[in-house]
Amino acid sequence: MSRSLLSLLLALSVGPWMTAAVAADSPTGPSLGLQTWTCRNMTFDEVVSFAVKHGIRNLQLIGSHLDPMAPREETLRKKAILEKHGLVAYTFGVAGTSLDKEKNRRLFEFARLMGIKLIVVEPRDLAEWDNLEQLVKEYDIRLAIHNHGTGTVYGDPATVRAVLAARDPRIGVCLDVGWITAAGFDAAEVFRSYGGRVYDMHFKDKTREVVDGKVVAIDTEIGRGHANYDGLFAEIRRSGWSGVMAIETDSKAFASDPNRLVAEAKTYFATKTAR
């Protein structure tokens, strides 16, 4: 039976309200989001207007737009603004963490207040994972390990896999496609190697260029760099992954006016996810 025929029979038998409920609970593939580092030159209110303009609902906010250490009243004020405009702070990051469990607890309390169920982190000290794992279990809020490039703590996927193997399954990965590519890895192969523990992605692209005898990473429009997006989207379809791919750039030039970058990223995403 075709999917369209099944949907019609559901609508006739249980009514439109149940059809909507079934659709809402069904995996629909990846969603597009915005990492607000892309809009780092904007205020919180300008980011809200930008997201509305581009029709992007899912936001991953940075500290200058939503401070986890801000007073409760300020956090609730911003949450209300997001809700008013139909936007969702689905996660926050990259969030700073430390060996101080009670300081980290404030981050989890903030997430609970916002209704955030996933926090993106990049602990500098691997010993931090002991208290972070305890907080994950206490709050039932997931953590996603973000990677930067070569020479950083999680620049090698083997390090990430070692953390995943030793920790609660609610600890997973925020796969930064641009940086994993810049580090010389294939994004599709890395995604597959994490065995279902990728909870978020930074939708970004970079080229690897040799400058003065050194390999450097240069941001480019998504789909025009060296990231293996054909393979990655094939893995996404194969696995049924349904997380958020948040548009992001490290480029100062793109960040000065991210409108074209984001518009082109939306088109590219739509092309890759068309069924």
C-alpha positions in Angstrom: 0.0 0.0 0.0 1.4 3.4 -0.9 2.1 6.0 1.8 -0.5 8.5 0.3 -3.2 5.8 0.2 -2.5 4.8 3.8 -2.7 8.5 4.9 -6.1 8.8 3.1 -7.5 5.7 4.9 -6.3 7.1 8.2 -8.0 10.4 7.6 -11.3 8.7 6.7 -11.2 6.3 9.6 -10.0 8.4 12.5 -10.6 12.0 11.5 -8.2 14.8 10.8 -7.2 15.4 14.4 -5.8 11.9 14.7 -4.1 12.1 11.3 -2.2 15.2 12.5 -1.2 13.4 15.7 0.1 10.4 13.8 2.1 12.6 11.5 3.5 14.5 14.4 4.9 11.3 16.0 6.3 9.9 12.8 9.9 10.3 11.8 10.2 12.7 8.8 13.9 12.9 8.3 16.2 15.7 9.3 15.0 19.2 10.1 16.7 22.4 9.2 17.9 24.8 12.0 20.1 27.8 12.7 23.2 27.9 14.9 23.1 31.5 15.9 26.9 31.8 15.8 26.1 32.5 12.2 24.3 35.6 13.4 26.9 36.5 16.1 26.9 40.2 15.0 23.2 40.5 15.8 21.3 41.0 19.0 18.8 38.5 20.3 15.9 40.4 18.8 17.6 40.7 15.4 18.2 36.9 15.5 14.5 36.4 16.1 13.6 38.6 13.1 16.2 36.9 10.9 14.9 33.4 11.7 11.3 34.5 11.0 12.4 36.1 7.7 14.1 32.9 6.6 11.4 30.6 7.9 13.7 28.6 10.2 12.0 27.5 13.4 14.7 25.5 15.2 17.4 27.6 16.9 20.6 26.6 18.6 21.5 29.6 20.6 24.9 30.9 21.7 25.6 32.6 25.0 25.4 36.1 23.7 21.9 35.5 22.5 20.7 33.4 25.5 22.9 33.4 28.6 22.4 30.3 30.8 23.7 32.3 33.7 21.2 35.1 33.3 18.5 35.8 35.8 15.4 33.5 35.6 13.2 36.4 34.6 15.4 37.3 31.6 15.5 33.7 30.4 11.7 33.5 30.6 11.3 36.8 28.8 13.3 35.5 25.9 11.5 32.2 25.9 8.2 34.0 25.6 9.5 36.0 22.7 10.6 32.8 20.9 7.2 31.2 21.5 5.4 34.3 20.3 7.2 34.1 16.9 6.8 30.3 16.6 10.5 29.6 17.3 12.0 26.8 19.4 15.3 26.9 21.2 15.8 23.1 20.6 19.3 23.2 22.1 22.0 25.5 23.4 25.7 25.6 22.8 28.5 25.2 22.5 28.1 25.5 26.3 31.1 25.9 28.6 31.6 23.2 31.3 34.0 22.6 34.1 35.1 20.2 36.8 32.7 22.0 39.2 29.6 19.9 39.2 27.4 22.6 40.9 28.5 25.2 38.2 27.5 22.7 35.6 24.2 22.1 37.4 23.2 25.7 36.6 23.5 24.8 32.9 21.1 21.9 33.4 18.7 24.0 35.4 18.7 26.6 32.6 17.9 23.9 30.1 15.1 22.6 32.2 13.6 26.1 32.5 13.8 26.6 28.7 12.4 23.1 27.9 15.7 22.2 26.2 16.4 18.5 26.1 19.8 18.6 24.5 22.9 20.7 25.3 25.9 20.9 23.0 29.2 20.8 24.9 33.0 20.4 24.3 34.6 19.7 27.7 38.3 20.6 27.6 39.1 18.2 30.4 38.0 14.6 29.9 37.6 14.3 33.7 34.6 16.6 33.5 32.6 13.7 32.0 32.2 12.1 35.5 30.1 14.9 36.9 28.4 15.7 33.6 27.2 12.1 33.3 25.8 12.3 36.8 23.8 15.4 35.8 22.6 13.7 32.6 21.1 10.9 34.7 19.7 13.3 37.3 18.0 15.6 34.8 17.4 13.3 31.9 18.8 15.9 29.5 21.1 14.7 26.7 24.6 16.1 25.9 26.1 16.2 22.5 29.9 16.4 22.0 30.9 19.1 19.5 34.1 18.7 17.5 36.5 21.3 16.1 39.4 20.6 13.9 42.8 18.8 14.1 44.6 19.3 17.4 41.4 20.0 19.5 40.2 17.6 22.2 37.5 15.9 20.0 39.1 16.6 16.6 39.8 12.8 16.2 36.6 10.7 16.1 38.4 8.0 17.9 38.4 10.2 21.0 34.7 10.8 20.7 34.0 7.1 20.2 36.0 6.3 23.4 33.8 8.7 25.4 30.6 7.3 23.9 31.6 3.7 24.7 32.2 4.5 28.4 29.2 6.7 29.1 25.4 6.9 29.4 23.6 6.5 26.0 22.2 10.0 26.5 25.6 11.3 25.8 26.1 11.6 22.1 27.5 13.8 19.3 26.9 17.2 17.7 28.7 16.4 14.4 30.2 19.6 13.0 30.4 18.6 9.3 32.7 21.4 8.4 35.3 20.8 11.1 35.3 17.0 10.6 36.0 17.6 7.0 38.7 20.1 7.7 40.4 17.5 10.0 40.6 15.2 7.0 37.8 12.8 7.8 34.8 11.7 5.7 31.6 13.0 7.4 29.5 10.0 6.1 32.0 7.5 7.5 32.2 9.3 10.8 28.4 9.6 11.1 28.1 5.8 10.6 30.9 5.0 13.0 29.1 6.8 15.9 26.4 4.0 15.8 23.2 6.0 16.2 24.7 8.4 18.8 24.6 11.5 16.6 22.0 13.8 18.2 22.7 17.0 16.3 24.7 18.4 13.4 26.3 21.7 12.4 25.4 22.2 8.8 28.6 23.7 7.5 31.2 23.3 4.7 34.9 23.9 4.4 37.6 23.4 1.9 41.1 22.2 2.8 43.7 24.4 1.2 47.5 24.5 1.4 48.8 27.9 2.4 52.5 28.4 3.0 53.0 24.7 3.2 50.2 24.2 5.8 46.7 22.8 5.4 44.1 25.4 6.4 40.3 25.2 6.6 38.3 27.8 4.7 34.6 28.2 5.1 32.5 28.1 1.9 28.9 27.9 0.9 27.3 24.7 2.0 27.6 22.1 -0.7 30.6 23.9 -2.4 33.3 22.7 -0.1 35.0 19.3 0.5 32.4 17.8 2.8 30.9 14.5 1.5 27.3 15.6 1.7 26.2 13.1 -0.9 27.4 10.3 1.3 26.2 11.9 4.5 22.7 12.4 3.3 22.7 8.8 2.0 23.6 7.7 5.6 20.9 9.9 7.0 18.3 8.2 4.7 19.6 4.8 5.5 19.5 5.3 9.2 16.3 7.2 9.4 18.0 10.0 11.3 15.6 12.8 12.2 17.6 15.3 14.1 18.3 19.0 13.3 21.0 20.2 10.9 21.8 23.7 12.1 23.2 26.1 9.6 26.5 27.5 10.8 29.5 29.4 9.5 32.8 30.4 11.0 33.5 32.9 8.3 33.6 36.6 9.3 32.6 37.6 5.8 29.5 35.4 5.8 28.6 36.4 9.3 28.7 40.1 8.4 25.6 39.4 6.2 24.4 35.8 6.5 21.3 36.2 4.3 22.7 34.7 1.1 24.5 31.9 2.9 21.3 30.9 4.8 19.1 31.2 1.8 21.4 29.0 -0.3 21.7 26.5 2.5 17.9 26.2 2.7 17.8 25.5 -1.0 20.6 22.9 -0.8 19.0 21.2 2.2 15.6 21.0 0.3 17.3 19.5 -2.7 19.1 16.9 -0.6 16.1 15.9 1.4 13.5 15.9 -1.4 11.6 12.6 -1.6 
